[in-house]
Amino acid sequence: DHLPVRLVGSLLRWCRDQLAPGGRLVLTAMGPTPDARFMEHLLHWPLMRRTAEELLGLCEAAGLQAEVSDRSPGLDDGGIVIVSSRARSH
């Protein structure tokens, strides 16, 4: 939630390279919510909240096959859980 896209991409590629065959990477993030500005003020830190679709796109660009987990809390509280694995071509 605190990293710009460039760093998220680098981190995801590094994670992909560390995965053992059949290994999974679990990502959690806070999606956009109406209280985002208030939380940034409270934390004194800007957050980069991304939608599940944006996170899936970053995973795909890093060579990961990813999907939103059915354990994801949902849009009401902004929680996102994504499970990914190495794409077959990597």
C-alpha positions in Angstrom: 0.0 0.0 0.0 3.0 2.3 0.3 5.0 1.4 -2.8 4.9 3.0 -6.2 4.1 0.8 -9.2 7.7 0.5 -10.3 8.7 -0.9 -6.9 5.7 -3.2 -6.7 6.6 -4.7 -10.1 10.3 -5.3 -9.0 9.1 -6.9 -5.8 6.6 -9.2 -7.5 9.3 -10.3 -10.0 11.7 -11.1 -7.2 8.9 -13.0 -5.4 8.2 -14.9 -8.6 11.8 -16.0 -8.9 11.8 -17.2 -5.3 8.7 -19.5 -5.7 9.4 -23.2 -5.6 7.5 -25.3 -8.2 3.8 -25.4 -7.0 4.5 -22.5 -4.6 2.0 -19.8 -4.0 2.3 -16.1 -3.1 -0.4 -14.5 -1.1 -0.8 -10.8 -1.3 -3.0 -8.6 0.9 -3.8 -5.0 0.2 -6.3 -2.3 1.0 -8.5 -1.3 -1.9 -10.0 2.2 -2.4 -12.5 3.1 0.3 -14.4 6.3 1.1 -12.3 6.8 4.2 -8.9 6.7 2.4 -8.1 10.4 2.9 -9.0 10.3 6.5 -6.8 7.2 7.1 -3.9 8.9 5.3 -4.3 11.9 7.6 -4.5 9.7 10.7 -1.4 7.7 9.7 0.5 10.8 8.4 1.4 8.7 5.4 0.0 8.7 1.8 -1.4 5.3 0.8 -1.5 4.0 -2.8 -4.7 2.0 -2.7 -5.2 -0.1 -5.8 -8.2 -2.0 -7.0 -8.1 -5.8 -7.3 -8.0 -5.4 -11.1 -4.9 -3.2 -10.8 -3.2 -5.7 -8.5 -4.0 -8.6 -10.8 -2.5 -6.6 -13.7 0.7 -6.0 -11.8 0.9 -9.7 -11.0 0.4 -10.7 -14.6 3.0 -8.2 -15.8 5.5 -9.8 -13.3 4.8 -13.3 -14.8 2.4 -14.5 -12.1 -0.9 -16.2 -12.6 -3.2 -14.6 -10.0 -6.8 -14.5 -8.8 -8.7 -12.8 -6.1 -9.1 -15.2 -3.3 -12.6 -16.2 -2.1 -11.3 -15.4 1.3 -11.0 -11.7 0.3 -13.0 -9.6 2.8 -14.7 -7.8 0.0 -15.2 -4.2 -1.1 -17.1 -3.1 2.1 -13.9 -2.8 4.1 -11.5 -2.5 1.2 -9.5 -5.7 2.0 -8.1 -7.6 -1.0 -6.5 -11.0 -0.9 -4.8 -12.3 -4.0 -3.2 -15.7 -4.5 -0.7 -16.2 -7.3 1.8 -18.7 -8.7 4.4 -18.6 -11.4 3.0 -18.4 -14.9 3.9 -21.5 -16.9 6.1 -19.7 -19.3 8.4 -18.4 -16.6 
